[in-house]
Amino acid sequence: MSDRDEFGAFLVGFVVGGLTGAVVALLFAPQSGEETRALIKDKSIELRDRAAHSAEEALARAEAAAAEARQRAEELTKVARERATELANEVKERGKGAIEAVRKTTKKDSGNPTPA
């Protein structure tokens, strides 16, 4: 989470710094108003394209992370199911052993009646 915060702060700083530099350059540039407006239009189109490209990259990374998380969840589910099956079989075997022990004990007790 810290990496995301640092990247977000870097990205905001980068954008703000770029915009500030562009505004200062435009204000101090020895150009006519028409040339300045054309330059502003070109830079805004460029900035919009960069933003769209960055958004596409972020979406691709998010989709990749979601796919990886989904795959990992499926693997963990598979492992959990296997372990649950193993435990169920182990409990079954122990139950069979306990039933056999009770039957043996019952047979012994029924063969030797206790005096009343």
C-alpha positions as CSV (number, residue, x, y, z in Angstrom):
1,M,0.0,0.0,0.0
2,S,2.9,2.3,0.7
3,D,4.3,1.8,-2.8
4,R,1.0,2.9,-4.2
5,D,0.9,6.0,-2.0
6,E,4.4,6.9,-3.1
7,F,3.7,6.4,-6.7
8,G,0.5,8.5,-6.4
9,A,2.4,11.3,-4.8
10,F,5.1,11.1,-7.5
11,L,2.5,11.2,-10.2
12,V,0.7,14.2,-8.7
13,G,4.0,16.0,-8.3
14,F,5.0,15.2,-11.8
15,V,1.7,16.4,-13.3
16,V,1.7,19.6,-11.2
17,G,5.3,20.3,-12.0
18,G,4.7,19.8,-15.7
19,L,1.7,22.1,-15.7
20,T,3.6,24.8,-13.7
21,G,6.5,24.6,-16.1
22,A,4.2,24.9,-19.1
23,V,2.4,27.9,-17.7
24,V,5.6,29.7,-16.9
25,A,7.0,28.9,-20.3
26,L,3.8,30.2,-22.0
27,L,3.8,33.4,-19.9
28,F,7.4,34.3,-20.6
29,A,7.5,33.1,-24.2
30,P,7.9,35.9,-26.9
31,Q,5.1,34.7,-29.0
32,S,1.9,36.1,-30.4
33,G,-1.5,35.3,-28.8
34,E,-2.4,33.1,-31.7
35,E,0.8,31.1,-31.5
36,T,0.4,30.7,-27.7
37,R,-3.2,29.5,-28.1
38,A,-2.0,26.9,-30.7
39,L,0.7,25.8,-28.4
40,I,-1.7,25.5,-25.5
41,K,-4.0,23.5,-27.7
42,D,-1.2,21.1,-28.8
43,K,0.0,20.7,-25.2
44,S,-3.4,20.0,-23.9
45,I,-4.0,17.3,-26.6
46,E,-0.6,15.8,-25.7
47,L,-1.4,15.8,-22.0
48,R,-4.8,14.2,-22.7
49,D,-3.2,11.5,-24.8
50,R,-0.6,10.8,-22.0
51,A,-3.4,10.7,-19.4
52,A,-5.4,8.2,-21.6
53,H,-2.3,6.1,-22.1
54,S,-1.5,6.1,-18.4
55,A,-5.1,5.1,-17.6
56,E,-4.9,2.2,-20.1
57,E,-1.7,1.0,-18.5
58,A,-3.2,1.3,-15.0
59,L,-6.2,-0.7,-16.2
60,A,-4.0,-3.4,-17.7
61,R,-2.0,-3.7,-14.5
62,A,-5.2,-3.9,-12.4
63,E,-6.6,-6.6,-14.7
64,A,-3.3,-8.5,-14.5
65,A,-3.3,-8.2,-10.7
66,A,-7.0,-9.4,-10.6
67,A,-6.2,-12.4,-12.8
68,E,-3.2,-13.3,-10.6
69,A,-5.3,-12.9,-7.4
70,R,-8.1,-15.1,-9.0
71,Q,-5.5,-17.8,-9.9
72,R,-4.0,-17.7,-6.5
73,A,-7.5,-18.0,-4.9
74,E,-8.2,-21.0,-7.1
75,E,-5.0,-22.6,-6.1
76,L,-5.7,-22.0,-2.4
77,T,-9.2,-23.4,-2.8
78,K,-7.8,-26.5,-4.5
79,V,-5.3,-27.0,-1.7
80,A,-8.1,-26.5,1.0
81,R,-10.4,-29.0,-0.7
82,E,-7.6,-31.6,-0.9
83,R,-6.7,-31.1,2.8
84,A,-10.4,-31.3,3.7
85,T,-10.7,-34.6,1.8
86,E,-7.6,-35.9,3.6
87,L,-9.0,-34.9,7.0
88,A,-12.4,-36.4,6.2
89,N,-10.8,-39.7,5.2
90,E,-8.6,-39.6,8.3
91,V,-11.7,-39.0,10.5
92,K,-13.5,-41.9,8.8
93,E,-10.6,-44.3,9.4
94,R,-10.4,-43.2,13.1
95,G,-14.2,-43.6,13.4
96,K,-14.0,-47.1,11.9
97,G,-11.3,-48.0,14.4
98,A,-13.3,-46.6,17.3
99,I,-16.4,-48.6,16.2
100,E,-14.4,-51.8,16.0
101,A,-13.0,-51.1,19.4
102,V,-16.5,-50.6,20.8
103,R,-17.7,-53.8,19.1
104,K,-14.8,-55.8,20.6
105,T,-15.5,-54.4,24.0
106,T,-19.2,-55.1,23.7
107,K,-18.5,-58.7,22.6
108,K,-16.2,-59.3,25.6
109,D,-18.7,-57.8,28.0
110,S,-21.6,-59.8,26.6
111,G,-19.6,-63.0,26.9
112,N,-18.9,-62.5,30.6
113,P,-22.0,-61.6,32.5
114,T,-21.3,-59.7,35.6
115,P,-22.8,-61.1,38.9
116,A,-25.6,-59.0,40.3
